[in-house]
């Protein structure tokens, strides 16, 4: 099941507050031409057949096409280098 760390949730909720959006985040994944998994995310509205998850107070929306690719994925917000933070998708499946 897709998971969201508390650090990632905090950043998403802060961004939603700044934009005045509801904290509904669409998360997507696909396999590119090189066979690599590519991820994307952005605030969105729920669509028919979306998987809807409540993760750390954030509503996560996943389309049917991405569900199997995100099933064992965790979205985190980490410090890559001192002062450099980034969202990171970790696939454990």
PDB file of N, CA, C and O in Angstrom:
ATOM      1  N   UNK A   1       0.841  -1.189   0.000  1.00  0.00           N
ATOM      2  CA  UNK A   1       0.000   0.000   0.000  1.00  0.00           C
ATOM      3  C   UNK A   1       0.884   1.251   0.000  1.00  0.00           C
ATOM      4  O   UNK A   1       1.918   1.287   0.667  1.00  0.00           O
ATOM      5  N   UNK A   2       0.483   2.239  -0.727  1.00  0.00           N
ATOM      6  CA  UNK A   2       1.206   3.506  -0.785  1.00  0.00           C
ATOM      7  C   UNK A   2       1.244   4.137   0.602  1.00  0.00           C
ATOM      8  O   UNK A   2       0.258   4.109   1.338  1.00  0.00           O
ATOM      9  N   UNK A   3       2.403   4.710   0.950  1.00  0.00           N
ATOM     10  CA  UNK A   3       2.553   5.357   2.248  1.00  0.00           C
ATOM     11  C   UNK A   3       3.187   6.731   2.081  1.00  0.00           C
ATOM     12  O   UNK A   3       3.861   7.021   1.093  1.00  0.00           O
ATOM     13  N   UNK A   4       2.945   7.556   3.078  1.00  0.00           N
ATOM     14  CA  UNK A   4       3.467   8.916   3.114  1.00  0.00           C
ATOM     15  C   UNK A   4       4.119   9.103   4.476  1.00  0.00           C
ATOM     16  O   UNK A   4       3.506   8.802   5.500  1.00  0.00           O
ATOM     17  N   UNK A   5       5.349   9.594   4.501  1.00  0.00           N
ATOM     18  CA  UNK A   5       5.998   9.813   5.786  1.00  0.00           C
ATOM     19  C   UNK A   5       5.461  11.096   6.423  1.00  0.00           C
ATOM     20  O   UNK A   5       4.940  11.962   5.721  1.00  0.00           O
ATOM     21  N   UNK A   6       5.584  11.224   7.747  1.00  0.00           N
ATOM     22  CA  UNK A   6       5.162  12.470   8.403  1.00  0.00           C
ATOM     23  C   UNK A   6       5.878  13.702   7.842  1.00  0.00           C
ATOM     24  O   UNK A   6       5.267  14.765   7.728  1.00  0.00           O
ATOM     25  N   UNK A   7       7.161  13.577   7.492  1.00  0.00           N
ATOM     26  CA  UNK A   7       7.906  14.715   6.932  1.00  0.00           C
ATOM     27  C   UNK A   7       7.323  15.148   5.592  1.00  0.00           C
ATOM     28  O   UNK A   7       7.192  16.344   5.331  1.00  0.00           O
ATOM     29  N   UNK A   8       6.974  14.191   4.746  1.00  0.00           N
ATOM     30  CA  UNK A   8       6.375  14.517   3.447  1.00  0.00           C
ATOM     31  C   UNK A   8       4.997  15.137   3.639  1.00  0.00           C
ATOM     32  O   UNK A   8       4.657  16.120   2.981  1.00  0.00           O
ATOM     33  N   UNK A   9       4.204  14.563   4.541  1.00  0.00           N
ATOM     34  CA  UNK A   9       2.865  15.093   4.796  1.00  0.00           C
ATOM     35  C   UNK A   9       2.930  16.539   5.265  1.00  0.00           C
ATOM     36  O   UNK A   9       2.126  17.367   4.836  1.00  0.00           O
ATOM     37  N   UNK A  10       3.870  16.846   6.134  1.00  0.00           N
ATOM     38  CA  UNK A  10       4.008  18.216   6.637  1.00  0.00           C
ATOM     39  C   UNK A  10       4.276  19.195   5.499  1.00  0.00           C
ATOM     40  O   UNK A  10       3.678  20.270   5.455  1.00  0.00           O
ATOM     41  N   UNK A  11       5.165  18.835   4.583  1.00  0.00           N
ATOM     42  CA  UNK A  11       5.479  19.710   3.452  1.00  0.00           C
ATOM     43  C   UNK A  11       4.294  19.863   2.506  1.00  0.00           C
ATOM     44  O   UNK A  11       4.040  20.954   1.996  1.00  0.00           O
ATOM     45  N   UNK A  12       3.580  18.785   2.275  1.00  0.00           N
ATOM     46  CA  UNK A  12       2.410  18.832   1.391  1.00  0.00           C
ATOM     47  C   UNK A  12       1.326  19.712   2.000  1.00  0.00           C
ATOM     48  O   UNK A  12       0.723  20.527   1.301  1.00  0.00           O
ATOM     49  N   UNK A  13       1.075  19.556   3.288  1.00  0.00           N
ATOM     50  CA  UNK A  13       0.061  20.368   3.956  1.00  0.00           C
ATOM     51  C   UNK A  13       0.440  21.841   3.969  1.00  0.00           C
ATOM     52  O   UNK A  13      -0.425  22.704   3.822  1.00  0.00           O
ATOM     53  N   UNK A  14       1.730  22.139   4.143  1.00  0.00           N
ATOM     54  CA  UNK A  14       2.188  23.531   4.085  1.00  0.00           C
ATOM     55  C   UNK A  14       1.975  24.118   2.690  1.00  0.00           C
ATOM     56  O   UNK A  14       1.519  25.254   2.559  1.00  0.00           O
ATOM     57  N   UNK A  15       2.299  23.355   1.656  1.00  0.00           N
ATOM     58  CA  UNK A  15       2.118  23.831   0.275  1.00  0.00           C
ATOM     59  C   UNK A  15       0.641  24.033  -0.032  1.00  0.00           C
ATOM     60  O   UNK A  15       0.271  25.004  -0.691  1.00  0.00           O
ATOM     61  N   UNK A  16      -0.200  23.130   0.437  1.00  0.00           N
ATOM     62  CA  UNK A  16      -1.639  23.252   0.206  1.00  0.00           C
ATOM     63  C   UNK A  16      -2.181  24.497   0.892  1.00  0.00           C
ATOM     64  O   UNK A  16      -3.040  25.187   0.343  1.00  0.00           O
ATOM     65  N   UNK A  17      -1.685  24.784   2.086  1.00  0.00           N
ATOM     66  CA  UNK A  17      -2.129  25.953   2.829  1.00  0.00           C
ATOM     67  C   UNK A  17      -1.741  27.244   2.108  1.00  0.00           C
ATOM     68  O   UNK A  17      -2.533  28.185   2.052  1.00  0.00           O
ATOM     69  N   UNK A  18      -0.541  27.291   1.563  1.00  0.00           N
ATOM     70  CA  UNK A  18      -0.067  28.471   0.831  1.00  0.00           C
ATOM     71  C   UNK A  18      -0.912  28.697  -0.415  1.00  0.00           C
ATOM     72  O   UNK A  18      -1.245  29.836  -0.746  1.00  0.00           O
ATOM     73  N   UNK A  19      -1.261  27.616  -1.106  1.00  0.00           N
ATOM     74  CA  UNK A  19      -2.037  27.733  -2.340  1.00  0.00           C
ATOM     75  C   UNK A  19      -3.531  27.837  -2.066  1.00  0.00           C
ATOM     76  O   UNK A  19      -4.311  28.135  -2.970  1.00  0.00           O
ATOM     77  N   UNK A  20      -3.929  27.594  -0.829  1.00  0.00           N
ATOM     78  CA  UNK A  20      -5.344  27.629  -0.496  1.00  0.00           C
ATOM     79  C   UNK A  20      -6.105  26.422  -0.990  1.00  0.00           C
ATOM     80  O   UNK A  20      -7.331  26.457  -1.093  1.00  0.00           O
ATOM     81  N   UNK A  21      -5.388  25.350  -1.300  1.00  0.00           N
ATOM     82  CA  UNK A  21      -6.012  24.134  -1.818  1.00  0.00           C
ATOM     83  C   UNK A  21      -6.369  23.177  -0.685  1.00  0.00           C
ATOM     84  O   UNK A  21      -5.822  23.241   0.415  1.00  0.00           O
ATOM     85  N   UNK A  22      -7.300  22.298  -0.996  1.00  0.00           N
ATOM     86  CA  UNK A  22      -7.540  21.164  -0.117  1.00  0.00           C
ATOM     87  C   UNK A  22      -6.356  20.227  -0.281  1.00  0.00           C
ATOM     88  O   UNK A  22      -5.808  20.120  -1.378  1.00  0.00           O
ATOM     89  N   UNK A  23      -5.951  19.551   0.778  1.00  0.00           N
ATOM     90  CA  UNK A  23      -4.781  18.693   0.657  1.00  0.00           C
ATOM     91  C   UNK A  23      -5.072  17.351  -0.026  1.00  0.00           C
ATOM     92  O   UNK A  23      -4.903  16.293   0.579  1.00  0.00           O
ATOM     93  N   UNK A  24      -5.510  17.403  -1.294  1.00  0.00           N
ATOM     94  CA  UNK A  24      -5.706  16.185  -2.094  1.00  0.00           C
ATOM     95  C   UNK A  24      -4.591  16.130  -3.116  1.00  0.00           C
ATOM     96  O   UNK A  24      -4.525  16.944  -4.037  1.00  0.00           O
ATOM     97  N   UNK A  25      -3.721  15.161  -2.938  1.00  0.00           N
ATOM     98  CA  UNK A  25      -2.540  15.063  -3.771  1.00  0.00           C
ATOM     99  C   UNK A  25      -2.664  13.858  -4.690  1.00  0.00           C
ATOM    100  O   UNK A  25      -2.829  12.728  -4.231  1.00  0.00           O
ATOM    101  N   UNK A  26      -2.584  14.110  -6.001  1.00  0.00           N
ATOM    102  CA  UNK A  26      -2.571  13.015  -6.959  1.00  0.00           C
ATOM    103  C   UNK A  26      -1.131  12.561  -7.122  1.00  0.00           C
ATOM    104  O   UNK A  26      -0.226  13.362  -7.360  1.00  0.00           O
ATOM    105  N   UNK A  27      -0.944  11.256  -6.985  1.00  0.00           N
ATOM    106  CA  UNK A  27       0.372  10.652  -7.156  1.00  0.00           C
ATOM    107  C   UNK A  27       0.258   9.674  -8.320  1.00  0.00           C
ATOM    108  O   UNK A  27      -0.696   8.901  -8.406  1.00  0.00           O
ATOM    109  N   UNK A  28       1.240   9.718  -9.211  1.00  0.00           N
ATOM    110  CA  UNK A  28       1.194   8.872 -10.400  1.00  0.00           C
ATOM    111  C   UNK A  28       2.558   8.244 -10.649  1.00  0.00           C
ATOM    112  O   UNK A  28       3.588   8.750 -10.205  1.00  0.00           O
ATOM    113  N   UNK A  29       2.537   7.136 -11.365  1.00  0.00           N
ATOM    114  CA  UNK A  29       3.778   6.469 -11.769  1.00  0.00           C
ATOM    115  C   UNK A  29       3.563   5.814 -13.122  1.00  0.00           C
ATOM    116  O   UNK A  29       2.455   5.400 -13.465  1.00  0.00           O
ATOM    117  N   UNK A  30       4.640   5.731 -13.878  1.00  0.00           N
ATOM    118  CA  UNK A  30       4.605   5.022 -15.155  1.00  0.00           C
ATOM    119  C   UNK A  30       5.996   4.477 -15.426  1.00  0.00           C
ATOM    120  O   UNK A  30       6.966   4.866 -14.775  1.00  0.00           O
ATOM    121  N   UNK A  31       6.083   3.588 -16.377  1.00  0.00           N
ATOM    122  CA  UNK A  31       7.371   3.046 -16.818  1.00  0.00           C
ATOM    123  C   UNK A  31       7.733   3.756 -18.116  1.00  0.00           C
ATOM    124  O   UNK A  31       6.969   3.738 -19.081  1.00  0.00           O
ATOM    125  N   UNK A  32       8.920   4.387 -18.127  1.00  0.00           N
ATOM    126  CA  UNK A  32       9.324   5.114 -19.337  1.00  0.00           C
ATOM    127  C   UNK A  32       9.923   4.159 -20.371  1.00  0.00           C
ATOM    128  O   UNK A  32       9.967   2.949 -20.150  1.00  0.00           O
ATOM    129  N   UNK A  33      10.378   4.699 -21.482  1.00  0.00           N
ATOM    130  CA  UNK A  33      10.903   3.891 -22.583  1.00  0.00           C
ATOM    131  C   UNK A  33      12.141   3.080 -22.192  1.00  0.00           C
ATOM    132  O   UNK A  33      12.420   2.045 -22.797  1.00  0.00           O
ATOM    133  N   UNK A  34      12.877   3.543 -21.191  1.00  0.00           N
ATOM    134  CA  UNK A  34      14.082   2.843 -20.731  1.00  0.00           C
ATOM    135  C   UNK A  34      13.773   1.808 -19.654  1.00  0.00           C
ATOM    136  O   UNK A  34      14.681   1.159 -19.135  1.00  0.00           O
ATOM    137  N   UNK A  35      12.497   1.653 -19.320  1.00  0.00           N
ATOM    138  CA  UNK A  35      12.109   0.693 -18.295  1.00  0.00           C
ATOM    139  C   UNK A  35      12.211   1.229 -16.881  1.00  0.00           C
ATOM    140  O   UNK A  35      12.025   0.484 -15.920  1.00  0.00           O
ATOM    141  N   UNK A  36      12.500   2.499 -16.745  1.00  0.00           N
ATOM    142  CA  UNK A  36      12.609   3.135 -15.429  1.00  0.00           C
ATOM    143  C   UNK A  36      11.235   3.617 -14.966  1.00  0.00           C
ATOM    144  O   UNK A  36      10.404   4.036 -15.771  1.00  0.00           O
ATOM    145  N   UNK A  37      11.020   3.550 -13.680  1.00  0.00           N
ATOM    146  CA  UNK A  37       9.774   4.046 -13.093  1.00  0.00           C
ATOM    147  C   UNK A  37       9.898   5.555 -12.910  1.00  0.00           C
ATOM    148  O   UNK A  37      10.877   6.038 -12.340  1.00  0.00           O
ATOM    149  N   UNK A  38       8.908   6.293 -13.392  1.00  0.00           N
ATOM    150  CA  UNK A  38       8.875   7.749 -13.312  1.00  0.00           C
ATOM    151  C   UNK A  38       7.673   8.143 -12.468  1.00  0.00           C
ATOM    152  O   UNK A  38       6.576   7.615 -12.652  1.00  0.00           O
ATOM    153  N   UNK A  39       7.883   9.073 -11.541  1.00  0.00           N
ATOM    154  CA  UNK A  39       6.824   9.488 -10.618  1.00  0.00           C
ATOM    155  C   UNK A  39       6.435  10.935 -10.854  1.00  0.00           C
ATOM    156  O   UNK A  39       7.231  11.740 -11.339  1.00  0.00           O
ATOM    157  N   UNK A  40       5.204  11.250 -10.503  1.00  0.00           N
ATOM    158  CA  UNK A  40       4.729  12.616 -10.559  1.00  0.00           C
ATOM    159  C   UNK A  40       3.707  12.844  -9.461  1.00  0.00           C
ATOM    160  O   UNK A  40       3.121  11.898  -8.934  1.00  0.00           O
ATOM    161  N   UNK A  41       3.501  14.109  -9.122  1.00  0.00           N
ATOM    162  CA  UNK A  41       2.499  14.437  -8.108  1.00  0.00           C
ATOM    163  C   UNK A  41       2.072  15.884  -8.268  1.00  0.00           C
ATOM    164  O   UNK A  41       2.813  16.718  -8.788  1.00  0.00           O
ATOM    165  N   UNK A  42       0.864  16.160  -7.808  1.00  0.00           N
ATOM    166  CA  UNK A  42       0.338  17.511  -7.845  1.00  0.00           C
ATOM    167  C   UNK A  42      -1.052  17.538  -7.241  1.00  0.00           C
ATOM    168  O   UNK A  42      -1.727  16.510  -7.185  1.00  0.00           O
ATOM    169  N   UNK A  43      -1.481  18.697  -6.792  1.00  0.00           N
ATOM    170  CA  UNK A  43      -2.813  18.831  -6.216  1.00  0.00           C
ATOM    171  C   UNK A  43      -3.855  18.643  -7.310  1.00  0.00           C
ATOM    172  O   UNK A  43      -3.687  19.126  -8.430  1.00  0.00           O
ATOM    173  N   UNK A  44      -4.930  17.938  -6.978  1.00  0.00           N
ATOM    174  CA  UNK A  44      -5.932  17.616  -7.980  1.00  0.00           C
ATOM    175  C   UNK A  44      -7.252  17.302  -7.285  1.00  0.00           C
ATOM    176  O   UNK A  44      -7.329  17.239  -6.058  1.00  0.00           O
ATOM    177  N   UNK A  45      -8.280  17.107  -8.093  1.00  0.00           N
ATOM    178  CA  UNK A  45      -9.590  16.707  -7.590  1.00  0.00           C
ATOM    179  C   UNK A  45      -9.791  15.224  -7.863  1.00  0.00           C
ATOM    180  O   UNK A  45      -9.223  14.664  -8.801  1.00  0.00           O
ATOM    181  N   UNK A  46     -10.604  14.605  -7.032  1.00  0.00           N
ATOM    182  CA  UNK A  46     -10.887  13.182  -7.183  1.00  0.00           C
ATOM    183  C   UNK A  46     -11.632  12.922  -8.487  1.00  0.00           C
ATOM    184  O   UNK A  46     -12.510  13.686  -8.888  1.00  0.00           O
ATOM    185  N   UNK A  47     -11.255  11.817  -9.139  1.00  0.00           N
ATOM    186  CA  UNK A  47     -11.907  11.376 -10.371  1.00  0.00           C
ATOM    187  C   UNK A  47     -12.507   9.990 -10.153  1.00  0.00           C
ATOM    188  O   UNK A  47     -12.160   9.282  -9.208  1.00  0.00           O
ATOM    189  N   UNK A  48     -13.400   9.634 -11.038  1.00  0.00           N
ATOM    190  CA  UNK A  48     -14.029   8.323 -10.962  1.00  0.00           C
ATOM    191  C   UNK A  48     -12.969   7.227 -11.000  1.00  0.00           C
ATOM    192  O   UNK A  48     -12.015   7.308 -11.774  1.00  0.00           O
ATOM    193  N   UNK A  49     -13.134   6.223 -10.182  1.00  0.00           N
ATOM    194  CA  UNK A  49     -12.259   5.050 -10.086  1.00  0.00           C
ATOM    195  C   UNK A  49     -10.916   5.314  -9.419  1.00  0.00           C
ATOM    196  O   UNK A  49     -10.077   4.414  -9.382  1.00  0.00           O
ATOM    197  N   UNK A  50     -10.679   6.515  -8.888  1.00  0.00           N
ATOM    198  CA  UNK A  50      -9.447   6.767  -8.146  1.00  0.00           C
ATOM    199  C   UNK A  50      -9.423   5.937  -6.872  1.00  0.00           C
ATOM    200  O   UNK A  50     -10.455   5.715  -6.239  1.00  0.00           O
ATOM    201  N   UNK A  51      -8.245   5.487  -6.511  1.00  0.00           N
ATOM    202  CA  UNK A  51      -8.037   4.948  -5.173  1.00  0.00           C
ATOM    203  C   UNK A  51      -7.811   6.168  -4.285  1.00  0.00           C
ATOM    204  O   UNK A  51      -6.982   7.020  -4.604  1.00  0.00           O
ATOM    205  N   UNK A  52      -8.536   6.257  -3.185  1.00  0.00           N
ATOM    206  CA  UNK A  52      -8.437   7.393  -2.275  1.00  0.00           C
ATOM    207  C   UNK A  52      -7.916   6.881  -0.938  1.00  0.00           C
ATOM    208  O   UNK A  52      -8.519   6.007  -0.316  1.00  0.00           O
ATOM    209  N   UNK A  53      -6.788   7.440  -0.507  1.00  0.00           N
ATOM    210  CA  UNK A  53      -6.161   7.040   0.749  1.00  0.00           C
ATOM    211  C   UNK A  53      -6.024   8.246   1.658  1.00  0.00           C
ATOM    212  O   UNK A  53      -5.821   9.366   1.189  1.00  0.00           O
ATOM    213  N   UNK A  54      -6.133   8.018   2.945  1.00  0.00           N
ATOM    214  CA  UNK A  54      -5.834   9.057   3.928  1.00  0.00           C
ATOM    215  C   UNK A  54      -4.490   8.708   4.537  1.00  0.00           C
ATOM    216  O   UNK A  54      -4.375   7.737   5.286  1.00  0.00           O
ATOM    217  N   UNK A  55      -3.480   9.492   4.221  1.00  0.00           N
ATOM    218  CA  UNK A  55      -2.119   9.249   4.708  1.00  0.00           C
ATOM    219  C   UNK A  55      -1.637  10.473   5.479  1.00  0.00           C
ATOM    220  O   UNK A  55      -1.393  11.532   4.900  1.00  0.00           O
ATOM    221  N   UNK A  56      -1.506  10.311   6.774  1.00  0.00           N
ATOM    222  CA  UNK A  56      -0.961  11.388   7.610  1.00  0.00           C
ATOM    223  C   UNK A  56      -1.737  12.693   7.457  1.00  0.00           C
ATOM    224  O   UNK A  56      -1.148  13.773   7.518  1.00  0.00           O
ATOM    225  N   UNK A  57      -3.058  12.605   7.258  1.00  0.00           N
ATOM    226  CA  UNK A  57      -3.886  13.797   7.125  1.00  0.00           C
ATOM    227  C   UNK A  57      -3.962  14.362   5.720  1.00  0.00           C
ATOM    228  O   UNK A  57      -4.586  15.401   5.505  1.00  0.00           O
ATOM    229  N   UNK A  58      -3.338  13.698   4.765  1.00  0.00           N
ATOM    230  CA  UNK A  58      -3.368  14.126   3.370  1.00  0.00           C
ATOM    231  C   UNK A  58      -4.182  13.108   2.581  1.00  0.00           C
ATOM    232  O   UNK A  58      -3.976  11.902   2.714  1.00  0.00           O
ATOM    233  N   UNK A  59      -5.107  13.598   1.759  1.00  0.00           N
ATOM    234  CA  UNK A  59      -5.857  12.712   0.879  1.00  0.00           C
ATOM    235  C   UNK A  59      -5.000  12.439  -0.351  1.00  0.00           C
ATOM    236  O   UNK A  59      -4.620  13.359  -1.075  1.00  0.00           O
ATOM    237  N   UNK A  60      -4.702  11.164  -0.576  1.00  0.00           N
ATOM    238  CA  UNK A  60      -3.898  10.741  -1.720  1.00  0.00           C
ATOM    239  C   UNK A  60      -4.832  10.155  -2.771  1.00  0.00           C
ATOM    240  O   UNK A  60      -5.671   9.308  -2.461  1.00  0.00           O
ATOM    241  N   UNK A  61      -4.686  10.605  -4.010  1.00  0.00           N
ATOM    242  CA  UNK A  61      -5.482  10.117  -5.137  1.00  0.00           C
ATOM    243  C   UNK A  61      -4.560   9.356  -6.082  1.00  0.00           C
ATOM    244  O   UNK A  61      -3.519   9.868  -6.494  1.00  0.00           O
ATOM    245  N   UNK A  62      -4.950   8.131  -6.419  1.00  0.00           N
ATOM    246  CA  UNK A  62      -4.156   7.313  -7.329  1.00  0.00           C
ATOM    247  C   UNK A  62      -5.078   6.738  -8.397  1.00  0.00           C
ATOM    248  O   UNK A  62      -6.060   6.067  -8.076  1.00  0.00           O
ATOM    249  N   UNK A  63      -4.770   6.995  -9.654  1.00  0.00           N
ATOM    250  CA  UNK A  63      -5.592   6.482 -10.753  1.00  0.00           C
ATOM    251  C   UNK A  63      -5.386   4.980 -10.877  1.00  0.00           C
ATOM    252  O   UNK A  63      -4.368   4.449 -10.433  1.00  0.00           O
ATOM    253  N   UNK A  64      -6.355   4.292 -11.482  1.00  0.00           N
ATOM    254  CA  UNK A  64      -6.208   2.846 -11.670  1.00  0.00           C
ATOM    255  C   UNK A  64      -4.932   2.467 -12.424  1.00  0.00           C
ATOM    256  O   UNK A  64      -4.347   1.418 -12.151  1.00  0.00           O
ATOM    257  N   UNK A  65      -4.496   3.296 -13.359  1.00  0.00           N
ATOM    258  CA  UNK A  65      -3.306   2.995 -14.159  1.00  0.00           C
ATOM    259  C   UNK A  65      -2.018   3.008 -13.337  1.00  0.00           C
ATOM    260  O   UNK A  65      -1.036   2.370 -13.716  1.00  0.00           O
ATOM    261  N   UNK A  66      -2.015   3.729 -12.213  1.00  0.00           N
ATOM    262  CA  UNK A  66      -0.806   3.840 -11.386  1.00  0.00           C
ATOM    263  C   UNK A  66      -0.835   2.958 -10.151  1.00  0.00           C
ATOM    264  O   UNK A  66       0.192   2.791  -9.493  1.00  0.00           O
ATOM    265  N   UNK A  67      -1.977   2.396  -9.823  1.00  0.00           N
ATOM    266  CA  UNK A  67      -2.119   1.701  -8.546  1.00  0.00           C
ATOM    267  C   UNK A  67      -1.103   0.582  -8.364  1.00  0.00           C
ATOM    268  O   UNK A  67      -0.488   0.488  -7.302  1.00  0.00           O
ATOM    269  N   UNK A  68      -0.909  -0.268  -9.364  1.00  0.00           N
ATOM    270  CA  UNK A  68       0.024  -1.387  -9.198  1.00  0.00           C
ATOM    271  C   UNK A  68       1.474  -0.918  -9.092  1.00  0.00           C
ATOM    272  O   UNK A  68       2.287  -1.577  -8.444  1.00  0.00           O
ATOM    273  N   UNK A  69       1.807   0.208  -9.717  1.00  0.00           N
ATOM    274  CA  UNK A  69       3.177   0.727  -9.651  1.00  0.00           C
ATOM    275  C   UNK A  69       3.477   1.421  -8.321  1.00  0.00           C
ATOM    276  O   UNK A  69       4.638   1.545  -7.933  1.00  0.00           O
ATOM    277  N   UNK A  70       2.441   1.867  -7.633  1.00  0.00           N
ATOM    278  CA  UNK A  70       2.623   2.593  -6.377  1.00  0.00           C
ATOM    279  C   UNK A  70       2.300   1.758  -5.143  1.00  0.00           C
ATOM    280  O   UNK A  70       2.391   2.253  -4.020  1.00  0.00           O
ATOM    281  N   UNK A  71       1.925   0.503  -5.340  1.00  0.00           N
ATOM    282  CA  UNK A  71       1.446  -0.324  -4.233  1.00  0.00           C
ATOM    283  C   UNK A  71       2.456  -0.459  -3.094  1.00  0.00           C
ATOM    284  O   UNK A  71       2.052  -0.515  -1.933  1.00  0.00           O
ATOM    285  N   UNK A  72       3.724  -0.511  -3.382  1.00  0.00           N
ATOM    286  CA  UNK A  72       4.747  -0.686  -2.346  1.00  0.00           C
ATOM    287  C   UNK A  72       5.691   0.517  -2.319  1.00  0.00           C
ATOM    288  O   UNK A  72       6.902   0.360  -2.162  1.00  0.00           O
ATOM    289  N   UNK A  73       5.131   1.712  -2.472  1.00  0.00           N
ATOM    290  CA  UNK A  73       5.928   2.930  -2.567  1.00  0.00           C
ATOM    291  C   UNK A  73       5.671   3.827  -1.363  1.00  0.00           C
ATOM    292  O   UNK A  73       4.547   3.933  -0.872  1.00  0.00           O
ATOM    293  N   UNK A  74       6.746   4.472  -0.899  1.00  0.00           N
ATOM    294  CA  UNK A  74       6.655   5.457   0.175  1.00  0.00           C
ATOM    295  C   UNK A  74       7.173   6.785  -0.358  1.00  0.00           C
ATOM    296  O   UNK A  74       8.243   6.844  -0.966  1.00  0.00           O
ATOM    297  N   UNK A  75       6.412   7.847  -0.128  1.00  0.00           N
ATOM    298  CA  UNK A  75       6.838   9.200  -0.481  1.00  0.00           C
ATOM    299  C   UNK A  75       7.402   9.853   0.778  1.00  0.00           C
ATOM    300  O   UNK A  75       6.730   9.936   1.805  1.00  0.00           O
ATOM    301  N   UNK A  76       8.639  10.311   0.679  1.00  0.00           N
ATOM    302  CA  UNK A  76       9.317  10.920   1.825  1.00  0.00           C
ATOM    303  C   UNK A  76       9.820  12.297   1.420  1.00  0.00           C
ATOM    304  O   UNK A  76       9.871  12.623   0.235  1.00  0.00           O
ATOM    305  N   UNK A  77      10.187  13.094   2.400  1.00  0.00           N
ATOM    306  CA  UNK A  77      10.800  14.402   2.176  1.00  0.00           C
ATOM    307  C   UNK A  77      12.099  14.378   2.955  1.00  0.00           C
ATOM    308  O   UNK A  77      12.090  14.365   4.186  1.00  0.00           O
ATOM    309  N   UNK A  78      13.216  14.372   2.243  1.00  0.00           N
ATOM    310  CA  UNK A  78      14.506  14.144   2.881  1.00  0.00           C
ATOM    311  C   UNK A  78      15.514  15.247   2.545  1.00  0.00           C
ATOM    312  O   UNK A  78      15.372  15.975   1.563  1.00  0.00           O
ATOM    313  N   UNK A  79      16.528  15.337   3.393  1.00  0.00           N
ATOM    314  CA  UNK A  79      17.630  16.255   3.158  1.00  0.00           C
ATOM    315  C   UNK A  79      18.710  15.490   2.410  1.00  0.00           C
ATOM    316  O   UNK A  79      19.357  14.612   2.981  1.00  0.00           O
ATOM    317  N   UNK A  80      18.910  15.813   1.135  1.00  0.00           N
ATOM    318  CA  UNK A  80      19.899  15.132   0.303  1.00  0.00           C
ATOM    319  C   UNK A  80      21.320  15.584   0.631  1.00  0.00           C
ATOM    320  O   UNK A  80      22.245  14.776   0.712  1.00  0.00           O
ATOM    321  N   UNK A  81      21.466  16.874   0.815  1.00  0.00           N
ATOM    322  CA  UNK A  81      22.713  17.499   1.217  1.00  0.00           C
ATOM    323  C   UNK A  81      22.338  18.583   2.207  1.00  0.00           C
ATOM    324  O   UNK A  81      21.173  18.978   2.263  1.00  0.00           O
ATOM    325  N   UNK A  82      23.281  19.074   2.987  1.00  0.00           N
ATOM    326  CA  UNK A  82      22.928  20.121   3.956  1.00  0.00           C
ATOM    327  C   UNK A  82      22.163  21.275   3.295  1.00  0.00           C
ATOM    328  O   UNK A  82      22.667  21.943   2.393  1.00  0.00           O
ATOM    329  N   UNK A  83      20.938  21.484   3.770  1.00  0.00           N
ATOM    330  CA  UNK A  83      20.101  22.562   3.262  1.00  0.00           C
ATOM    331  C   UNK A  83      19.367  22.260   1.978  1.00  0.00           C
ATOM    332  O   UNK A  83      18.633  23.118   1.488  1.00  0.00           O
ATOM    333  N   UNK A  84      19.531  21.067   1.403  1.00  0.00           N
ATOM    334  CA  UNK A  84      18.869  20.693   0.144  1.00  0.00           C
ATOM    335  C   UNK A  84      17.857  19.583   0.415  1.00  0.00           C
ATOM    336  O   UNK A  84      18.225  18.431   0.645  1.00  0.00           O
ATOM    337  N   UNK A  85      16.583  19.947   0.383  1.00  0.00           N
ATOM    338  CA  UNK A  85      15.507  19.008   0.670  1.00  0.00           C
ATOM    339  C   UNK A  85      14.752  18.677  -0.602  1.00  0.00           C
ATOM    340  O   UNK A  85      14.633  19.508  -1.503  1.00  0.00           O
ATOM    341  N   UNK A  86      14.244  17.456  -0.669  1.00  0.00           N
ATOM    342  CA  UNK A  86      13.522  17.025  -1.874  1.00  0.00           C
ATOM    343  C   UNK A  86      12.567  15.884  -1.523  1.00  0.00           C
ATOM    344  O   UNK A  86      12.815  15.100  -0.606  1.00  0.00           O
ATOM    345  N   UNK A  87      11.467  15.815  -2.279  1.00  0.00           N
ATOM    346  CA  UNK A  87      10.591  14.659  -2.179  1.00  0.00           C
ATOM    347  C   UNK A  87      11.266  13.486  -2.868  1.00  0.00           C
ATOM    348  O   UNK A  87      11.856  13.637  -3.937  1.00  0.00           O
ATOM    349  N   UNK A  88      11.177  12.313  -2.248  1.00  0.00           N
ATOM    350  CA  UNK A  88      11.807  11.119  -2.779  1.00  0.00           C
ATOM    351  C   UNK A  88      10.783   9.977  -2.722  1.00  0.00           C
ATOM    352  O   UNK A  88      10.152   9.744  -1.691  1.00  0.00           O
ATOM    353  N   UNK A  89      10.631   9.276  -3.844  1.00  0.00           N
ATOM    354  CA  UNK A  89       9.793   8.085  -3.899  1.00  0.00           C
ATOM    355  C   UNK A  89      10.693   6.873  -3.675  1.00  0.00           C
ATOM    356  O   UNK A  89      11.690   6.689  -4.373  1.00  0.00           O
ATOM    357  N   UNK A  90      10.330   6.057  -2.700  1.00  0.00           N
ATOM    358  CA  UNK A  90      11.067   4.815  -2.434  1.00  0.00           C
ATOM    359  C   UNK A  90      10.135   3.646  -2.749  1.00  0.00           C
ATOM    360  O   UNK A  90       9.073   3.494  -2.145  1.00  0.00           O
ATOM    361  N   UNK A  91      10.555   2.837  -3.697  1.00  0.00           N
ATOM    362  CA  UNK A  91       9.752   1.664  -4.067  1.00  0.00           C
ATOM    363  C   UNK A  91      10.365   0.453  -3.382  1.00  0.00           C
ATOM    364  O   UNK A  91      11.535   0.126  -3.584  1.00  0.00           O
ATOM    365  N   UNK A  92       9.552  -0.200  -2.572  1.00  0.00           N
ATOM    366  CA  UNK A  92      10.037  -1.362  -1.826  1.00  0.00           C
ATOM    367  C   UNK A  92       9.449  -2.652  -2.364  1.00  0.00           C
ATOM    368  O   UNK A  92       9.453  -3.678  -1.684  1.00  0.00           O
ATOM    369  N   UNK A  93       8.943  -2.595  -3.590  1.00  0.00           N
ATOM    370  CA  UNK A  93       8.347  -3.779  -4.165  1.00  0.00           C
ATOM    371  C   UNK A  93       8.997  -4.208  -5.433  1.00  0.00           C
ATOM    372  O   UNK A  93       8.589  -5.204  -6.030  1.00  0.00           O
TER     373      UNK A  93
END
